[in-house]
Amino acid sequence: MIKVNVLLADGFEEIEALAVVDLLRRAQVYVGTVSVMDDYMVHGAHGISVQAEDLFDEVDFAETDALILPGGMPGTTNLKEHEGVRKVTAELAEKGKIIGAICAAPTVLSDLGLLKGKRVTCYPSVETDIQGAVIMKAPVVSDGNIITSRGAGTAIDFALELIAVLVGKERALSVAESIVYR
């Protein structure tokens, strides 16, 4: 069974996190919501609080096939400052696991040196924070095991790309059809 973990930090962008969780689950992918805070209740950037299923220290990331970092502020900053997030993200990337980051969250990957020579996209205002990568203006960009997306308005595209990569384009098309996407 494919296992995806979505990391939630206070100040996360709700659409970016929850669209991914929702659509991956519709695609019958196991998705865990993981709080990187000291509490299961994580507070979104726009006042929506979400109860995560696990705390970061409770998760065995060795079983993770994909790790998703939603953007938002100060959610991205909280992810960057979490030593465990940095360590696990770098380890999983090195093992070739799928790493997804949307909005400002690709800056977490950049800070770890994971985007050097990669084609990526991100929220326009953080493009200058991405070092050593080729910035694309596309809604979603996949390069090897790294999948990036621009922001809240591209969250469905991001989730569908994750589905296509993890379980196939046919399943992604089926989910898109089921939600009357385009």
MIVOBA-584270 format. One record per residue: x, y, z of N, C-alpha, C in turn; residue in one letter. Coordinates in steps of 0.1 Angstrom, whole numbers, plus 5000, padded with zeros to 4 digits. Atoms other than C-alpha are relative to their C-alpha. Example, Ala and Ser with C-alpha at 12.3 -4.5 7.8 and 13.67 -1.06 7.14 Angstrom:
2
500949885000512349555078500950125000a
499149895000513749895071499250115008s
This chain:
182
500849885000500050005000500950135000m
499349875000501350354991499650085012i
500249924988501750575021500550144998k
499749865002501750955019499850075014v
500249924987502351195049500050144996n
500149865002501251555047500350075013v
499549934988503051775072499250135002l
500849884996500952035090500750085011l
499449914990502452335108499150125002a
500849884998500652625123500350104989d
499949915011499952875095500149944987g
500050075013499652615068498950064991f
501049965009497652705037499049894999e
501050114999494452505042499749944986e
500350065013493552455005501149914995i
498950075005496952334997500249865007e
499950124993496952075024498849914998a
501250085000493351965024499649954987l
500350055013492851934987500949884997a
499150115002495851704986499549885008v
500550114992494551495014498749944994v
501350045005491051475000500149924987d
500050075013491951384964500949885000l
499250124999494651134973499149895007l
500850104994492150964996498949954990r
501050045011489550964967500749904991r
499250095009492350784947500449875008a
499850124992492450524975501549995004q
498650004995495950624986499950035015v
499949974985496750615024500750135002y
499449874997497350965036499950035015v
500049964986498351055071500250155001g
499849864997498051405084500950015013t
499050004990501051485106500350145006v
499749874994501351775130501550015004s
498649984996504851915134500050095012v
500149914987503652125164499949905012m
500150084988503351995199498649965004d
501450024997499651945196499449944987d
500750055011497351745173499250104992y
500749905006495352055166500950104993m
499149915007497052265139499150114994v
500849885004495852615130500550054986h
499749955013495652715094500250154999g
499749865003496653055079498750085000a
501249935001493053145075498949965010h
500950024989491553045108499349865000g
500650135000490652685099501049915008i
499250094992491952445125499749854996s
500250145005492552075116500749915011v
499450104990493151785140500849904992q
499250105006496051585127499849865006a
500150134995496051215130501249955009e
498850034993499651195143500850125003d
498949904997502351405159501249954993l
498850035008505651415140500849895006f
499250104993507451205166499449865001d
500750135000504850925164500149934987e
500050065013505450855127501349944997v
498850065006507850605112500150034986d
499949955014508850785081500749914991f
499450105009510750485068499049934992a
501150065008507350365056499450094990e
500649895008506650685037500549994986t
499750005014506450674999500050144995d
500049865005505751044995499750095013a
500149904989506051355018499650134994l
500649885005503951665012500250115009i
499849874992504852015024499150104994l
500849895004501952265021500750135003p
499449874998502852625019499250085010g
500749914991501252925036501050065010g
499149934990502753165062499250025013m
498650034998503953125088500249844999p
499850155001503452745080501349964994g
498750035006506452735057501150035009t
499049974991508552905082500149905011t
500150104989507452665109500649864995n
499450125006508352375086501550014999l
498549975001511852525079500749995013k
499350004987512552565116499949875008e
500150134994511652205125501149914996h
498850085003514852005127499649864995e
500450135004512951675123499550014985g
500549985014511251805091501150004990v
498849995009514551905076500749864998r
499350135000516151565085499249904992k
500850105007513251345072499950044986v
500249965014512751555041501349964992t
498750035006516451525032500249854998a
499850155000516551145040499149944989e
500950065009513451065020500450044985l
499649955013514651274990501249924995a
498850085003517951094991499749864995e
500450135004516150764989499149994988k
500850005013514250874958498550005003g
501549994997510850904976499550134994k
500749885006508351154962500050115011i
500149884991508651504978499250104993i
500949905005505851744971500050125008g
500049874992505952114980499350104991a
500849905008503552384970500150145007i
500049864995503452764973501450045005c
498749964994506252884996500849885004a
499350114995507152535007501249954992a
498850045007509652464979501350075005p
498849934994511952714998500649915011t
499550104991512252435024501049914993v
499150095008513652204997501250074996l
498949925005515852484984501150015011s
499149984989517352545018500849875003d
499350134998518252175020500949964988l
499250025012519952194986499449894991g
500650105008517451954970499550044987l
500649955013516452174941501150044990l
498949965010519952234925499849924987k
500150065013519552174888498749954996g
501450055002515852094891499250104994k
501149915005512952244872499050005011r
501049984989510552384899499150114997v
500849895000507752614904499650035015t
500349964986506652804935499150135000c
500849884999504653104947500950124995y
499249895007505853414927500950085010p
499249914991507053614957501249935007s
498950074994509453344969501049944989v
499150055011511153274935501450035003e
498749954997514153474946500749925011t
499550084989514553244976500449864996d
499650135005515052934954501350014993i
498650005005518752874947500349884992q
499450105008520252674919499049924992g
501050075007516952564903499650084988a
500649935011515252654870498650025003v
501449974996512052834879499150004988i
501050015011509052754857498850075005m
501249934996505852944856498749914999k
501050105001503752624852499349985013a
500750034987501052534878500649895008p
499350124993502852204886501249964992v
498850055007506352084877500549885008v
499450124995507651734882501449994994s
498650025005511451674880500649895009d
499550114992512551334891499049975012g
500950034989511151274926499550125007n
500549874994510351644933498950054992i
501249955007506951774925499750135007i
500349874994506252144931498850074993t
501249935005503252374926500050145005s
500049864998502552744926499350065013r
500849944988499852804953498649945001g
501350054997496352764965499249974987a
500850025012494852804930500549884992g
499550115008496952514917499949875008t
500050114991496252274946499449884994a
500650125006493952044926500949944989i
499050055010496452024897501149935007d
498950064992499151944923499649865005f
500550124995497051674939499849894989a
500250105011496151514906501449964994l
498750045004499851514896500649905009e
499650094990500651344928499449864998l
500750125002498051084921500549934987i
499550065013499351034885501349935003a
498750064997502850974898500049885009v
500050114990501950754927499249884996l
500950125003499150534913499650004985v
500250005014498950624876499050114995g
500749895006497450874852498549964999k
501450045002494250664847499250035013e
500649984988493450694884499850165002r
500149854999494151074883498950054991a
501149965008491851114854498649965005l
501250044994489150914872499650095011s
500349914989489451134903499650144994v
500449875006489351454881498649994995a
501350025005486251324864498950005011e
501050024989484551234897499750145007s
500349874994484951594910499650114990i
500449915012483951744876501050114999v
498949915002487351904872500250024985y
499949965014487452094839499149924992r
